[in-house]
Amino acid sequence: MKKAVICEDEVQTLQFIQRKLNIFFQNAGLSFQFQSFDNPLLLKDTLGKGQLFDLYFLDIEMPEMDGLSLAKKIRTLNPDAIIVFISNKDELVFQSFEVRPFRFIRKNHFEEELPGLINALKKALSPQKNPSLVLKNGSEIITISISDLIYVEAMRKECLFHTTSEIITLKYKLSDISKELTPYGFIQSHRSFLINYRYIFSISRDGISLDNKEVVPIGRTHLEQVKKEFQHYIQEM
């Protein structure tokens, strides 16, 4: 059975979250053993002793050690862990980029947003093959794993598909590629760039920094929309 942990410093809120998670997970057929902490330092010590979890629910605002700092510790020990942040402050979404959270749930909408989280978890934990983008290059068929595609760049009459291992150049319109990729969490930051939200490290007026240290441009008219779409994907994908 997979293991999950909840870290929330307000005891009543912690009990509420655990009760609701148990009910929703059981109804969805998700088998997780839950453990709760009302002190982030105790969870940090537990992690340091080698006890790791598959799924983490972390309050961002906690005394002694905030959820973001705790998430950084988790990422060093378990890069593949699923981290869900819980907070009432939407603006904290953008501070959480660097630890690549799976979702961001608002406390005052917890029950309302739980079904979306459950559906996303079931997809993420499904053994089914990751979806792929199927493209043509003359008579040749090119298949690109969507999870490996970092961003697409339009250049003249071609598109450059930047993946984790190579760059593939094909004759396509970015508008056509956008129709295929938008349902999978790709955001258009510029007339020539389409970015996989999972690889976004930070967003600023100067550009979008990616996990691979590249910086891609962001159009001035796109900035607020990009932030809005990123927040949507963090909460809904």
VOPAPA-267902 format. One line per 10 residues: their letters; for each residue y, z, x of C-alpha. Coordinates in steps of 0.25 Angstrom, whole numbers, plus 2048, in hexadecimal, padded with zeros to 3 digits. Layout:
N
A> Y,Z,X; ...
END
This chain:
237
MKKAVICEDE> 800,800,800; 80E,7FD,805; 818,808,808; 826,809,803; 831,813,806; 83E,817,7FE; 849,81E,806; 854,824,7FD; 85C,830,800; 85F,834,7F1
VQTLQFIQRK> 852,83B,7EC; 854,837,7DE; 857,829,7E1; 84B,829,7EA; 842,82E,7DF; 847,824,7D5; 845,818,7DF; 837,81C,7E2; 833,81E,7D4; 839,810,7D0
LNIFFQNAGL> 832,809,7DC; 825,810,7D9; 826,80B,7CA; 82B,7FD,7CD; 821,7FB,7D9; 815,7FF,7D1; 819,7F6,7C5; 81A,7EA,7CF; 80D,7ED,7D6; 813,7F0,7E3
SFQFQSFDNP> 80B,7FA,7EB; 814,803,7F3; 813,811,7F8; 821,818,7F7; 827,822,800; 835,828,7FE; 83F,82E,808; 84C,835,804; 850,835,813; 851,829,81B
LLLKDTLGKG> 84F,830,828; 842,835,823; 83E,827,820; 843,822,82E; 83A,82D,835; 82E,828,82C; 830,81A,831; 831,81F,83F; 824,825,83E; 81E,818,83B
QLFDLYFLDI> 81D,819,82C; 822,80C,827; 823,806,818; 823,7F8,812; 82E,7FA,809; 83B,802,80A; 845,806,7FF; 851,80C,807; 85E,811,801; 869,80C,80A
EMPEMDGLSL> 873,817,809; 86C,824,80E; 871,830,817; 86C,832,825; 867,824,825; 86A,818,81C; 861,80E,817; 865,802,820; 863,80B,82D; 855,80E,827
AKKIRTLNPD> 852,800,824; 855,7FC,833; 84C,806,837; 841,801,82E; 843,7F3,833; 841,7F7,841; 834,7FD,83D; 82F,7F3,832; 836,7E6,832; 82F,7E1,826
AIIVFISNKD> 831,7ED,81D; 837,7EA,80F; 844,7F2,80E; 84C,7F4,800; 859,7FB,801; 85E,803,7F5; 86D,805,7F3; 878,805,7E9; 882,7FE,7F2; 880,7EF,7F2
ELVFQSFEVR> 889,7ED,7FE; 87E,7F3,807; 875,7E7,805; 87D,7E0,80F; 87B,7EB,819; 86C,7EA,818; 86A,7DC,81D; 866,7E0,82B; 859,7E7,826; 855,7DC,81D
PFRFIRKNHF> 853,7E4,810; 849,7DF,806; 852,7E3,7FA; 85E,7EB,7F6; 85D,7F3,7E9; 869,7FB,7E3; 866,809,7DE; 86D,808,7D1; 865,7FB,7CE; 858,800,7D4
EEELPGLINA> 84F,7FE,7C8; 856,7F1,7C4; 854,7EB,7D2; 846,7F0,7D4; 83E,7E5,7CD; 845,7DB,7D7; 841,7E3,7E3; 832,7E4,7DD; 832,7D5,7DB; 837,7D2,7E9
LKKALSPQKN> 82D,7DC,7F0; 822,7D5,7E9; 826,7C8,7EE; 828,7CE,7FC; 81B,7D5,7FC; 813,7C9,7F6; 809,7C2,800; 80D,7B5,7FB; 812,7AB,805; 821,7AA,808
PSLVLKNGSE> 828,79F,801; 82C,793,809; 836,788,809; 82F,77A,808; 838,76F,80E; 836,760,811; 839,759,81F; 835,74B,81C; 827,74B,819; 825,758,81F
IITISISDLI> 824,765,817; 82B,771,81E; 828,77F,819; 832,78B,81C; 82E,799,819; 83A,79F,811; 839,7AC,817; 83A,7A6,825; 846,79E,821; 853,7A5,826
YVEAMRKECL> 85E,79A,822; 860,78C,81F; 86C,784,825; 871,777,820; 876,76D,82B; 87A,760,827; 86F,75A,81E; 865,763,824; 861,772,822; 85C,77B,82D
FHTTSEIITL> 852,785,829; 853,791,832; 846,799,832; 841,7A5,83A; 83A,79B,844; 841,78E,843; 84C,785,83E; 847,779,835; 851,76E,832; 84F,765,826
KYKLSDISKE> 857,75C,81D; 85A,764,811; 867,768,809; 86A,777,809; 86C,777,7FA; 85E,773,7F8; 858,77D,801; 861,788,7FB; 85A,785,7ED; 84D,788,7F4
LTPYGFIQSH> 851,794,7FC; 85B,79C,7F3; 84F,7A2,7EB; 84A,7A8,7F7; 856,7B0,7FC; 85E,7A5,803; 86D,7A6,803; 877,79B,806; 882,7A1,80F; 889,794,813
RSFLINYRYI> 888,786,80E; 87F,783,81A; 876,790,81A; 86C,796,811; 866,7A3,816; 85A,7AC,813; 85F,7B9,80F; 854,7C0,816; 859,7BD,823; 868,7C1,821
FSISRDGISL> 86C,7CC,82A; 87B,7CD,826; 886,7C6,81F; 894,7C5,823; 8A0,7BC,821; 89D,7B6,82F; 88E,7B2,82B; 880,7B7,828; 878,7BD,833; 86A,7BB,832
DNKEVVPIGR> 85E,7C3,838; 85C,7B9,843; 86A,7BC,848; 86F,7AE,843; 87C,7AE,83B; 87E,7A3,831; 88B,7A0,82A; 890,7A5,81C; 89A,79D,814; 8A6,7A5,810
THLEQVKKEF> 8A4,7A2,802; 895,7A6,803; 897,7B4,808; 897,7BC,7FC; 88C,7B4,7F5; 883,7B5,801; 885,7C5,800; 882,7C4,7F1; 876,7BC,7F3; 870,7C4,7FF
QHYIQEM> 872,7D1,7F6; 86B,7CA,7EB; 85F,7C6,7F4; 85E,7D4,7FA; 85D,7D9,7EC; 855,7CF,7E5; 84C,7C7,7EF
END
